[in-house]
């Protein structure tokens, strides 16, 4: 009888250890959905009416534009919304813009919709939306330029959680 009790205790101990191992293993391999906490998205990309043709690409890490303008006062303008669909407040941590331009004549301006400057530290609260405007212009010049001008832009804003 004593031997049966010892075997039963050992089997129960091994069974409990195995169950605990499986439980802990399941917790470690489980993916937790945190998108409700951190969810900054670019949406509603629109080309402004009157803009010349260009190529726009919405990449995972930013926006890429390629534009060719051929005479003064032509422009290419794009707007898009940055939306905080999460529950955490975000702030602008880094702004990166890489511009490659023919003769550096075309002007590229990146602002919020109201023409205010985008700065590091700008806050984006939960459920808040900010519209960003990218405008590329062929400026009026005193001397005539007799060629098409090209501009390529890679632009991204990196947001981090606000403490």
C-alpha positions in Angstrom: 0.0 0.0 0.0 2.9 2.4 0.9 4.5 1.7 -2.5 1.2 2.5 -4.3 1.0 5.8 -2.5 4.6 6.8 -3.5 4.0 5.8 -7.1 0.7 7.8 -7.1 2.4 10.9 -5.7 5.2 10.6 -8.2 2.7 10.3 -11.1 0.7 13.3 -9.8 3.9 15.3 -9.4 5.1 14.5 -13.0 1.6 15.2 -14.3 1.5 18.6 -12.6 5.0 19.5 -13.8 4.1 18.5 -17.4 0.8 20.6 -17.2 2.7 23.6 -15.9 5.4 23.2 -18.6 2.7 23.1 -21.3 0.9 26.2 -19.8 4.1 28.3 -19.7 5.1 27.1 -23.2 1.7 28.2 -24.5 2.0 31.7 -22.9 5.5 32.2 -24.3 4.5 31.3 -27.9 1.3 33.4 -27.8 1.2 36.6 -29.8 -0.4 39.5 -28.1 -2.4 42.0 -30.2 -1.2 45.4 -29.3 -2.5 47.2 -32.3 -5.1 48.9 -30.2 -2.3 50.6 -28.3 0.0 51.6 -31.1 -1.6 52.2 -34.5 -0.3 55.2 -36.5 -1.5 55.0 -40.2 -1.3 57.0 -43.4 -4.7 57.3 -45.1 -6.6 59.2 -47.7 -3.7 60.0 -50.1 -5.0 62.5 -52.7 -3.5 64.4 -55.6 -4.7 68.0 -55.6 -6.8 69.0 -58.6 -4.7 71.0 -61.1 -1.5 69.1 -60.3 0.6 67.8 -63.1 1.2 64.1 -63.5 3.5 62.3 -61.1 4.1 59.0 -59.5 3.3 58.4 -55.9 4.1 55.3 -53.9 2.9 54.6 -50.3 5.6 52.5 -48.8 5.5 50.9 -45.4 8.1 53.3 -44.0 7.1 56.5 -45.9 6.0 58.1 -49.2 7.9 58.3 -52.4 7.2 60.8 -55.2 8.6 61.2 -58.7 7.6 64.3 -60.7 8.5 66.0 -64.0 7.5 69.6 -64.5 8.2 71.5 -67.7 7.3 75.1 -67.3 7.0 77.8 -64.6 4.0 77.8 -62.3 3.3 74.1 -62.8 3.0 72.1 -59.6 2.4 68.7 -58.1 0.6 68.6 -54.8 -0.4 65.6 -52.6 -2.2 65.5 -49.3 -2.6 62.6 -46.9 -3.8 62.1 -43.3 -1.7 60.7 -40.5 -4.2 59.1 -38.1 -3.6 57.8 -34.6 -6.0 54.8 -34.3 -4.3 53.6 -31.1 -4.7 54.5 -27.5 -1.2 55.9 -26.9 -0.2 59.5 -27.5 2.5 59.8 -30.1 5.1 62.5 -31.0 7.2 63.2 -34.1 10.6 61.7 -33.3 12.3 62.0 -36.7 11.5 63.6 -40.1 13.5 62.3 -43.1 13.3 63.7 -46.6 15.6 62.8 -49.3 15.3 65.0 -52.4 17.0 64.3 -55.8 16.4 67.1 -58.2 17.5 68.2 -61.7 19.6 71.4 -61.2 17.9 72.0 -57.8 15.4 74.4 -59.3 12.1 72.8 -58.3 10.9 73.8 -54.8 9.6 71.1 -52.5 7.5 72.2 -49.4 6.2 69.7 -46.8 3.8 71.2 -44.2 0.6 70.5 -42.4 -2.6 71.4 -44.3 -2.6 74.9 -42.8 1.0 75.5 -44.0 2.4 75.3 -40.5 5.8 73.6 -40.2 6.1 69.9 -39.2 8.5 69.8 -36.2 10.1 67.2 -34.0 8.0 66.9 -30.9 4.6 67.5 -32.5 2.0 65.6 -30.7 -0.6 63.2 -32.2 -3.2 62.2 -29.6 -5.3 59.1 -29.8 -8.1 59.4 -32.4 -6.4 62.5 -33.8 -5.8 63.1 -37.5 -3.3 65.6 -39.1 -3.3 66.3 -42.8 0.1 66.7 -44.4 0.7 68.5 -47.7 3.6 68.0 -50.1 3.9 70.6 -52.8 6.5 70.6 -55.6 6.6 73.8 -57.7 8.3 75.0 -60.8 9.2 78.5 -59.8 9.0 81.6 -61.9 12.5 82.7 -62.9 13.8 85.8 -64.6 15.8 83.7 -67.1 14.0 81.1 -69.2 14.7 77.5 -68.6 14.2 75.3 -71.7 14.0 71.9 -70.2 11.9 69.6 -68.1 12.9 69.4 -64.5 12.6 66.2 -62.4 12.4 65.7 -58.7 12.3 62.5 -56.6 11.3 62.6 -53.0 11.4 60.0 -50.2 9.7 61.3 -47.1 8.9 59.7 -43.8 7.9 60.7 -40.3 8.8 58.4 -37.4 6.5 58.6 -34.4 7.3 57.3 -30.9 5.1 56.9 -27.8 4.8 60.0 -25.7 5.4 59.4 -22.0 
